[in-house]
Amino acid sequence: MSRAVLSLGSNLGDRTAHLQTAVRSLGRTVRAVSSIYRTPPWGGVEQPDFYNIVVIAEDDGDDPLAWWRRCQALEEAAGRVRAVRWGPRTLDADVVLVEVHGHAVLSDDPELTLPHPRAAERAFVLAPWVEVDPGAELPGAGPIADLLDELDTTGIARVGHVH
């Protein structure tokens, strides 16, 4: 049994539709979906604001890379083009954390570093995550609510829901 925290974002095309399609594609694995948050772009590239959500998902498998492959498939299905690092995208799907049999997976694999190495500094991940799992902790960093309190949340606003 594995549980994953997935961060999904979009800032090209119909942002809400891209997020809805991704959540639908995850199917019966979905346990919780945050509200949609409009967030300023991160990384210094001029581009439109993102819509971001966090999804908590579970399945019977115990391979953390299976979650990474799912995220890659979601991005491919949304027509993501990797032209500019931290640039605009139809869908960005990241694996933030994976727990297998109730224990957080720690990994420095180049394909899938767990927990996500920059999650603790990204309000666009922590704000939706704390909504769906307020008591969650990021291994090596602490409670996500405390981490979020330390970040600038200017420009982050709840704007809707995935249906």
HELIX and SHEET records of a PDB file:
HELIX    1   1 ARG A   15  LEU A   26  1                                  12    
HELIX    2   2 GLY A   27  THR A   29  5                                   3    
HELIX    3   3 PRO A   64  ALA A   77  1                                  14    
HELIX    4   4 ALA A  119  GLU A  121  5                                   3    
HELIX    5   5 ALA A  123  VAL A  132  1                                  10    
HELIX    6   6 ILE A  144  ASP A  149  1                                   6    
SHEET    1   A 5 VAL A  30  VAL A  33  0                                        
SHEET    2   A 5 PHE A  50  ASP A  59 -1                                        
SHEET    3   A 5 SER A   2  SER A  10 -1                                        
SHEET    4   A 5 ASP A  92  VAL A 100 -1                                        
SHEET    5   A 5 HIS A 103  ALA A 104 -1                                        
SHEET    1   B 4 VAL A  30  VAL A  33  0                                        
SHEET    2   B 4 PHE A  50  ASP A  59 -1                                        
SHEET    3   B 4 ILE A  36  THR A  39 -1                                        
SHEET    4   B 4 ALA A 157  GLY A 160 -1                                        
SHEET    1   C 2 SER A 107  ASP A 108  0                                        
SHEET    2   C 2 THR A 113  LEU A 114 -1                                        
SHEET    1   D 2 GLU A 137  LEU A 138  0                                        
SHEET    2   D 2 GLY A 142  PRO A 143 -1                                        
END                                                                             
